[in-house]
Amino acid sequence: MTDTTTVSPEHAVKALLSEYEALKAEERQRIGVRGQLLYAVLTAVAGISTATTTVGRLELLLLLPLATTVLGWAYVANDHKITVIARYVRGQLGPRLVGLVDDGSGDIDVFKWESYHREDPHRPSRKRLQLAVDLVAFCAPSLTALALLWLLGPHTPLVQIGSAAALAAVTILATQIIRYADVAGPAQRA
């Protein structure tokens, strides 16, 4: 981070714009990874389901919670960093830049898109739908696998311990997905 008080305003503006460009590049990369993680979880579910059916060993279903939890946590971590980058641009970087270039007219509103798209009245419903999709993608396959295992599978101590650990992991993941969902509309956010 650049200390904008010890350099010329022009250099400070360039430094802040460079920081913005780097943050947006990281944000784009993380958005791409986040999208790929949804495809990866679908592939994992299909692969593990196929292997379980082909081999005929229901205890292989314990691989589903492992795979979906690892992929789900990577998804949550990327999604959180995307949110943090946007919050930093809106709350820190934008105001610092305005402070350097404001001519006193109050007409300067840098990085307007960073807040404008969040003001869409349909955003909360889209975010709730995305929350549902995330829970279905990352948690429902594991819960379904555990239910099948408990109903049909071997009930050895190792399977019971593994399934209890898997249930705990999926519960923690679901809690984190909900916690970081950011479903509030413009009026509800502080």
C-alpha positions in Angstrom: 0.0 0.0 0.0 1.3 3.5 -0.8 1.4 6.3 1.7 -0.2 9.0 -0.4 0.8 11.8 1.9 4.5 11.7 1.0 4.3 11.7 -2.8 2.9 14.1 -5.4 -0.9 13.8 -6.0 -0.3 12.7 -9.5 2.0 9.8 -8.4 -0.5 8.9 -5.6 -3.3 8.8 -8.1 -1.3 6.5 -10.4 -0.4 4.3 -7.4 -4.0 4.0 -6.3 -5.1 3.3 -9.8 -2.4 0.6 -10.1 -3.7 -0.9 -6.8 -7.2 -0.8 -8.2 -6.1 -2.6 -11.4 -4.3 -5.3 -9.4 -7.3 -5.8 -7.1 -9.6 -6.1 -10.1 -7.3 -8.6 -11.8 -7.3 -10.7 -8.6 -11.1 -10.4 -8.3 -11.5 -11.6 -12.0 -9.2 -14.5 -11.3 -11.1 -15.5 -8.1 -14.5 -15.2 -9.9 -13.2 -17.6 -12.5 -12.0 -20.1 -9.9 -15.3 -19.8 -8.0 -17.2 -20.7 -11.2 -14.9 -23.6 -11.9 -15.4 -25.0 -8.4 -19.1 -25.5 -9.1 -18.2 -27.6 -12.2 -15.6 -29.5 -10.1 -18.2 -30.4 -7.4 -20.6 -31.7 -10.1 -17.8 -33.8 -11.6 -16.8 -35.1 -8.2 -20.4 -36.0 -7.4 -20.8 -37.8 -10.7 -17.5 -39.6 -10.4 -18.0 -40.8 -6.8 -21.6 -41.8 -7.5 -20.5 -43.8 -10.5 -17.6 -45.5 -8.7 -19.9 -46.4 -5.8 -22.5 -47.9 -8.0 -20.0 -49.7 -10.2 -18.0 -51.2 -7.3 -21.1 -51.8 -5.2 -19.6 -50.5 -2.0 -21.8 -47.9 -0.3 -19.0 -46.9 2.1 -17.4 -45.1 -0.8 -20.1 -42.6 -0.4 -18.0 -41.2 2.4 -15.8 -39.7 -0.3 -18.6 -37.3 -1.3 -18.6 -35.3 1.9 -14.9 -35.1 1.7 -14.8 -33.9 -1.9 -17.7 -31.5 -1.6 -16.5 -30.0 1.7 -13.0 -29.3 0.4 -14.4 -27.8 -2.9 -17.1 -25.9 -0.9 -14.6 -24.4 1.4 -12.4 -23.2 -1.5 -15.6 -21.7 -3.0 -16.5 -19.9 0.2 -12.9 -18.6 0.6 -12.8 -17.3 -2.9 -16.3 -15.8 -2.6 -15.3 -14.1 0.6 -12.1 -12.6 -0.9 -14.1 -11.3 -3.9 -16.5 -9.6 -1.4 -13.5 -8.2 0.6 -11.9 -6.7 -2.5 -15.1 -5.0 -3.5 -15.6 -3.7 0.1 -12.1 -2.4 0.2 -12.4 -0.6 -3.2 -15.7 1.0 -2.1 -14.7 1.9 1.4 -11.0 2.6 1.3 -9.5 3.0 -2.2 -12.3 5.0 -3.7 -12.5 7.6 -0.9 -8.6 7.9 -0.9 -8.7 8.6 -4.6 -11.5 11.1 -4.4 -9.6 12.9 -1.6 -6.7 13.3 -4.1 -8.6 14.5 -7.1 -11.7 16.3 -5.6 -11.8 19.9 -6.8 -14.4 20.8 -4.1 -17.4 20.5 -6.4 -18.4 17.2 -5.0 -19.1 15.9 -8.5 -16.5 13.1 -8.4 -17.7 9.6 -7.7 -15.0 7.1 -8.6 -15.6 3.4 -9.0 -19.4 4.0 -9.1 -20.0 0.5 -10.4 -18.7 -0.9 -7.2 -21.7 0.4 -5.3 -24.2 0.9 -8.2 -24.7 -2.8 -9.0 -25.4 -3.5 -5.3 -28.3 -1.1 -5.3 -30.3 -3.2 -7.8 -33.7 -4.0 -6.0 -33.5 -7.5 -7.4 -30.1 -8.2 -5.9 -31.4 -9.7 -2.6 -33.6 -12.2 -4.4 -30.7 -13.2 -6.7 -28.4 -13.6 -3.7 -30.9 -15.8 -1.9 -31.2 -17.9 -5.0 -27.4 -18.2 -5.2 -27.4 -19.2 -1.6 -29.8 -22.0 -2.3 -27.8 -23.1 -5.3 -24.6 -23.1 -3.2 -26.2 -25.2 -0.5 -27.6 -27.6 -3.0 -24.3 -27.9 -4.9 -22.0 -28.3 -1.9 -24.1 -29.7 0.9 -27.1 -31.7 -0.6 -25.0 -34.4 -2.3 -23.1 -35.1 1.0 -26.3 -35.2 3.0 -27.9 -37.5 0.5 -24.9 -39.8 0.5 -24.9 -39.9 4.3 -28.6 -40.7 4.4 -28.2 -43.5 1.9 -25.2 -44.8 3.9 -27.2 -44.7 7.1 -30.2 -46.4 5.6 -28.6 -49.0 3.3 -24.9 -49.2 4.0 -22.6 -51.1 6.2 -22.9 -49.9 9.8 -19.4 -50.7 10.9 -17.8 -48.6 13.6 -15.4 -47.0 11.1 -18.3 -46.1 8.7 -20.2 -44.6 11.7 -17.3 -42.5 12.9 -16.6 -41.4 9.3 -20.2 -40.5 8.7 -20.4 -38.5 12.0 -17.2 -36.6 11.0 -18.6 -36.0 7.5 -21.9 -34.7 8.9 -20.0 -32.3 11.2 -17.9 -31.1 8.3 -20.9 -30.6 6.0 -22.8 -28.7 8.8 -19.8 -26.4 9.3 -19.6 -25.8 5.6 -23.3 -25.0 5.3 -23.0 -22.6 8.2 -20.1 -20.8 6.5 -22.0 -20.7 3.2 -24.9 -19.1 4.9 -22.8 -16.7 7.0 -20.9 -15.3 4.0 -23.9 -15.2 1.6 -24.4 -11.4 1.8 -28.1 -11.6 1.0 -29.1 -8.2 2.5 -30.5 -5.5 0.2 -29.2 -1.9 0.2 -31.5 -0.8 2.9 -30.6 -3.6 5.3 -26.8 -3.2 5.1 -25.0 -1.0 7.5 
